[in-house]
């Protein structure tokens, strides 16, 4: 046992009603302590991720010889705290501008990172980083890495809940490291608190959208737009506005202008309809079983306006699990990249950097 004892691979656990996230922010004693104080988090477990060595010991990781980072697994209730909140909490309790370590702990093993388990988590992490950059929270560039999660190696027992079991040594270490002084210098005056309130998704006007009456929609939409969005119609392939559009930008709902898809996820499916790998954010759309044809299909609708957009068709790229979001141009409005800022969509510019 001790510093040279090998770590153990995390055993899969079915956390009923809970999700898991993986984050690195320097010394895992501190990262674990901060996350366990966040409402909605039930547990934070210290460990290692990111290297090539199996069962790395603390000495191997802390010495920079294994390629891993010290990090934590966060078990949380998504009904009480969002993944977005976890990313924000990491950036608020670490120095995401330090590319050489974390406070007086130096080396790659102490640099900050978000390890995502899905494309949705990756997008959320990149979006939060982009928002903090835009707001000018930090004087230096944010260098927190966003990487795909790998094997989580559970650190030795004496590292778990270290801040509780060895509080005097932990507090001495934490104060001496300069972590709290840095956090206070950035966040202490509350200047940026309103920018990152819990559950803020995007700074938008469409969240307050009130859907017009059916008569109003008939007046503002073309007959085809009305038939597709309100009556679950389908436009003709190869004879619609966006099937062959290759310009960079965001596709929004024709009724509410809520953001839905990005050109960075658009591909030529050869079907004559706009096709995407995924929505901008899975929470921006809803899914519904459609039984209009002989076989059931998954209908995709916009979250706020409840417009019919199209269907998920399982003939897409193999590397995307054959998933293709087959949409109707009549349901969409395209906003070019150079118009995103003025249309209130500037938070998505990070997609085109």
Phi and psi in degrees as a GROMACS rama.xvg file:
@    title "Ramachandran Plot"
@    xaxis  label "Phi"
@    yaxis  label "Psi"
@TYPE xy
101.629  -157.946  UNK-2
-66.03  -24.3669  UNK-3
-100.306  -1.45959  UNK-4
-70.1758  140.642  UNK-5
-69.8386  145.315  UNK-6
-77.901  168.44  UNK-7
-116.07  141.956  UNK-8
-64.9921  138.216  UNK-9
-63.5817  131.76  UNK-10
-86.7809  129.4  UNK-11
-59.1068  130.115  UNK-12
-126.306  136.665  UNK-13
-87.1229  96.7569  UNK-14
-83.6808  95.0403  UNK-15
-62.3836  123.324  UNK-16
74.7207  10.2854  UNK-17
-131.05  158.455  UNK-18
-120.153  172.756  UNK-19
-130.659  138.323  UNK-20
-131.044  156.788  UNK-21
-125.538  126.638  UNK-22
-142.388  143.655  UNK-23
-123.075  135.559  UNK-24
-150.803  38.1198  UNK-25
95.6008  -148.138  UNK-26
-50.0644  122.323  UNK-27
-70.9981  -17.9512  UNK-28
-59.4562  -44.6969  UNK-29
-72.664  -43.0515  UNK-30
-63.817  -42.6741  UNK-31
-61.0952  -45.7543  UNK-32
-59.3647  -46.4665  UNK-33
-66.9114  -42.1615  UNK-34
-67.4655  -35.9788  UNK-35
-71.2449  -12.4576  UNK-36
-89.6746  -6.58357  UNK-37
-83.7316  125.4  UNK-38
-58.7605  131.493  UNK-39
102.056  -14.6817  UNK-40
-92.5687  126.028  UNK-41
-96.1536  -22.9489  UNK-42
-164.449  142.631  UNK-43
-127.891  130.412  UNK-44
-118.051  125.949  UNK-45
-75.6708  142.891  UNK-46
-172.808  -159.405  UNK-47
-135.214  149.205  UNK-48
-157.601  154.042  UNK-49
105.545  -12.3233  UNK-50
-98.2547  -178.84  UNK-51
-99.0169  -17.4021  UNK-52
-80.4299  130.929  UNK-53
-78.0182  143.915  UNK-54
49.6076  52.8071  UNK-55
-67.1159  145  UNK-56
-88.7619  167.248  UNK-57
-60.0175  -41.9039  UNK-58
-61.7726  -40.0931  UNK-59
-67.0191  -40.7971  UNK-60
-72.7181  -51.833  UNK-61
-65.1599  -25.269  UNK-62
-82.5968  -3.50816  UNK-63
76.32  22.1878  UNK-64
-101.515  -0.917083  UNK-65
-115.733  -14.7759  UNK-66
85.7918  -3.82397  UNK-67
-83.2126  165.742  UNK-68
-111.609  149.119  UNK-69
-69.9079  132.159  UNK-70
-158.528  179.801  UNK-71
-132.83  149.096  UNK-72
-95.5296  126.121  UNK-73
-109.04  120.725  UNK-74
-99.5047  123.228  UNK-75
-142.09  159.345  UNK-76
-96.1058  109.217  UNK-77
-66.0786  -11.8576  UNK-78
-79.7592  -15.0815  UNK-79
-114.233  -29.5026  UNK-80
-144.691  136.865  UNK-81
-92.1269  163.184  UNK-82
-61.8169  -36.5285  UNK-83
-57.6004  -43.2304  UNK-84
-60.9013  -36.9654  UNK-85
-65.7193  -42.8633  UNK-86
-62.26  -44.6849  UNK-87
-60.0501  -42.4666  UNK-88
-63.1309  -38.6846  UNK-89
-60.5502  -47.6775  UNK-90
-70.4818  -24.0949  UNK-91
-83.4488  -17.0592  UNK-92
-119.814  23.5571  UNK-93
-146.166  -177.11  UNK-94
-111.108  93.6252  UNK-95
-75.9378  3.24355  UNK-96
-100.633  -1.20611  UNK-97
-94.6411  108.537  UNK-98
-89.1041  -2.44562  UNK-99
-110.763  3.84523  UNK-100
152.349  -145.353  UNK-101
-150.606  107.398  UNK-102
57.1046  -128.58  UNK-103
-89.9413  6.75002  UNK-104
-91.4963  115.91  UNK-105
-108.735  153.378  UNK-106
113.465  160.068  UNK-107
-53.1695  -34.6983  UNK-108
-63.3977  -14.7462  UNK-109
-114.447  10.1504  UNK-110
-78.7312  162.955  UNK-111
-90.5597  148.847  UNK-112
-161.035  150.12  UNK-113
-110.18  122.325  UNK-114
-102.122  108.76  UNK-115
-91.1596  147.696  UNK-116
-107.309  -3.88132  UNK-117
-152.599  162.962  UNK-118
-64.2418  -31.5079  UNK-119
-64.1399  -44.7441  UNK-120
-63.2511  -39.991  UNK-121
-60.1158  -45.8621  UNK-122
-62.9606  -41.7726  UNK-123
-61.9239  -45.1359  UNK-124
-61.7441  -46.1773  UNK-125
-64.3444  -36.184  UNK-126
-67.6858  -43.759  UNK-127
-61.7225  -44.0191  UNK-128
-61.0884  -42.6673  UNK-129
-63.2157  -39.8909  UNK-130
-65.6661  -40.0274  UNK-131
-67.9532  -37.1762  UNK-132
-62.6637  -46.5309  UNK-133
-62.6107  -37.2573  UNK-134
-76.9028  -12.2015  UNK-135
68.4989  36.9703  UNK-136
-62.563  -43.4863  UNK-137
-109.306  147.849  UNK-138
-73.2553  -29.5038  UNK-139
-107.947  161.788  UNK-140
-62.0265  144.629  UNK-141
-76.3627  128.071  UNK-142
-119.784  11.3717  UNK-143
-55.3303  128.188  UNK-144
-80.5416  144.326  UNK-145
-118.657  108.007  UNK-146
-130.577  155.739  UNK-147
-70.5015  136.218  UNK-148
-65.4948  143.938  UNK-149
-120.95  -148.491  UNK-150
-70.0383  133.346  UNK-151
-98.3261  119.414  UNK-152
-100.199  120.937  UNK-153
-75.0734  126.099  UNK-154
-68.7476  163.673  UNK-155
-56.9272  153.619  UNK-156
-55.5844  -37.4741  UNK-157
-69.4428  -13.0268  UNK-158
-84.537  -23.5937  UNK-159
-70.9326  131.63  UNK-160
53.2328  37.8982  UNK-161
-59.853  -36.7746  UNK-162
-65.991  -20.1898  UNK-163
-90.9612  -43.2287  UNK-164
-79.5533  -25.8941  UNK-165
-132.865  57.5871  UNK-166
-61.4209  -40.2155  UNK-167
-63.5117  -48.8147  UNK-168
-65.1414  -40.8367  UNK-169
-61.4947  -49.0406  UNK-170
-63.2062  -38.3656  UNK-171
-63.1945  -45.0259  UNK-172
-61.8197  -47.4743  UNK-173
-63.5241  -46.3005  UNK-174
-62.9457  -42.2938  UNK-175
-68.731  -25.2441  UNK-176
-71.0834  -23.6625  UNK-177
89.5208  2.6527  UNK-178
-60.2295  -52.4805  UNK-179
-65.9155  -35.5008  UNK-180
-64.0293  -39.5316  UNK-181
-66.4834  -46.0846  UNK-182
-58.2832  -43.418  UNK-183
-63.6142  -37.955  UNK-184
-66.9592  -28.6467  UNK-185
-92.4996  -44.043  UNK-186
-111.231  -8.17505  UNK-187
-62.2049  -33.5038  UNK-188
-85.3709  -0.00127641  UNK-189
72.0935  12.1055  UNK-190
-58.6943  -34.7723  UNK-191
-105.774  5.8635  UNK-192
-59.5611  -41.2474  UNK-193
-69.5011  -20.0497  UNK-194
-73.2715  -25.4355  UNK-195
-129.07  48.0859  UNK-196
-66.9871  152.648  UNK-197
-54.6476  133.655  UNK-198
69.5424  13.6486  UNK-199
-73.0155  121.22  UNK-200
-93.1463  -63.2018  UNK-201
-143.523  150.018  UNK-202
-77.4297  92.1172  UNK-203
-133.513  159.31  UNK-204
-94.4657  -21.5015  UNK-205
-70.6841  -16.1069  UNK-206
-61.7356  -25.5852  UNK-207
-97.745  12.2089  UNK-208
-63.5262  133.357  UNK-209
-112.825  119.964  UNK-210
-65.933  130.285  UNK-211
-65.6517  165.773  UNK-212
-67.9077  165.948  UNK-213
-61.0374  -39.7448  UNK-214
-63.5605  -40.0905  UNK-215
-66.4596  -39.8593  UNK-216
-63.0947  -38.2538  UNK-217
-63.5113  -28.6137  UNK-218
-81.8361  -33.7301  UNK-219
-92.6502  -23.1089  UNK-220
-100.33  152.249  UNK-221
-70.3445  160.525  UNK-222
-53.5391  -38.6986  UNK-223
-69.7838  -43.4341  UNK-224
-60.3688  -41.6184  UNK-225
-66.0029  -45.0398  UNK-226
-61.8558  -40.3543  UNK-227
-74.9167  -50.7417  UNK-228
-74.7549  -34.5576  UNK-229
-103.298  -21.8787  UNK-230
-120.899  14.9516  UNK-231
57.2357  37.3015  UNK-232
-78.9347  176.575  UNK-233
-135.28  132.259  UNK-234
-82.5357  169.055  UNK-235
-73.8354  139.133  UNK-236
-69.5983  150.387  UNK-237
61.953  7.68923  UNK-238
-136.53  51.8594  UNK-239
-146.024  167.887  UNK-240
-70.0244  -35.277  UNK-241
-115.95  1.98616  UNK-242
-58.7954  -31.8315  UNK-243
-115.388  22.7024  UNK-244
-82.2271  126.345  UNK-245
-116.169  9.77599  UNK-246
-75.7793  148.63  UNK-247
-77.9271  133.22  UNK-248
165.945  -167.514  UNK-249
-118.77  140.323  UNK-250
-100.817  125.457  UNK-251
-117.096  166.298  UNK-252
-66.713  133.492  UNK-253
-65.4785  -24.6761  UNK-254
-89.7386  -50.8317  UNK-255
-103.738  -16.4771  UNK-256
67.5382  19.3427  UNK-257
-71.5523  139.984  UNK-258
-69.2261  140.935  UNK-259
-129.875  -50.8941  UNK-260
-138.928  156.744  UNK-261
-116.163  147.668  UNK-262
-63.0714  -21.7747  UNK-263
-68.5324  -16.4246  UNK-264
-109.232  6.08612  UNK-265
-87.8741  141.955  UNK-266
-145.905  159.801  UNK-267
-84.3772  106.319  UNK-268
-87.7056  -10.2529  UNK-269
76.9928  8.70417  UNK-270
-98.1357  -15.7556  UNK-271
90.645  6.35353  UNK-272
-121.496  152.678  UNK-273
-60.0507  127.258  UNK-274
-126.742  137.596  UNK-275
-132.346  152.991  UNK-276
-74.2121  -33.579  UNK-277
-167.31  163.872  UNK-278
-76.4752  167.444  UNK-279
-55.8689  -42.985  UNK-280
-148.727  131.356  UNK-281
-62.9537  -20.9672  UNK-282
-80.084  -7.44697  UNK-283
-84.0572  -11.3324  UNK-284
-128.83  164.106  UNK-285
-123.724  154.366  UNK-286
-113.971  144.604  UNK-287
-146.77  137.975  UNK-288
-72.6063  130.215  UNK-289
-114.629  122.588  UNK-290
-112.789  23.2282  UNK-291
-68.4727  -31.2277  UNK-292
-97.8336  178.072  UNK-293
-61.2983  -41.943  UNK-294
-101.345  141.038  UNK-295
-65.4859  144.7  UNK-296
-127.6  163.712  UNK-297
-98.4927  111.379  UNK-298
-82.4514  143.573  UNK-299
-112.613  127.588  UNK-300
-127.291  154.489  UNK-301
-73.1554  147.259  UNK-302
-68.8625  -44.7207  UNK-303
-90.3099  -50.8742  UNK-304
-81.0066  -15.4738  UNK-305
58.6894  35.9983  UNK-306
-79.4671  141.317  UNK-307
-70.2225  127.529  UNK-308
-108.417  -41.499  UNK-309
163.788  -147.438  UNK-310
-140.742  160.224  UNK-311
-86.0945  124.694  UNK-312
-117.325  132.672  UNK-313
-92.5022  60.4536  UNK-314
-135.24  21.4954  UNK-315
-83.7688  -168.256  UNK-316
-61.4534  142.945  UNK-317
-59.1407  -40.3102  UNK-318
-69.85  -8.98793  UNK-319
-108.023  24.199  UNK-320
58.6784  30.7628  UNK-321
67.6645  9.29753  UNK-322
-80.7487  130.291  UNK-323
-133.562  123.552  UNK-324
-85.5453  100.993  UNK-325
-91.4181  107.508  UNK-326
-109.415  164.968  UNK-327
-101.713  130.905  UNK-328
-58.4362  -33.2783  UNK-329
-64.5265  -18.2771  UNK-330
-90.4543  -8.0018  UNK-331
-119.069  157.315  UNK-332
-130.474  129.965  UNK-333
-94.4866  131.21  UNK-334
-114.389  112.289  UNK-335
-61.9382  156.728  UNK-336
-54.575  -41.8831  UNK-337
-75.9119  -1.40415  UNK-338
-110.325  -1.51818  UNK-339
-62.0415  -42.348  UNK-340
-60.6146  -50.3583  UNK-341
-70.7801  -19.2506  UNK-342
-94.1739  10.0977  UNK-343
76.3496  21.709  UNK-344
-117.153  22.4983  UNK-345
-61.252  -24.7438  UNK-346
-65.954  -10.8428  UNK-347
-99.0725  3.41165  UNK-348
-62.7361  -25.1394  UNK-349
-59.3761  -24.5896  UNK-350
-64.7305  -21.401  UNK-351
-110.96  11.1246  UNK-352
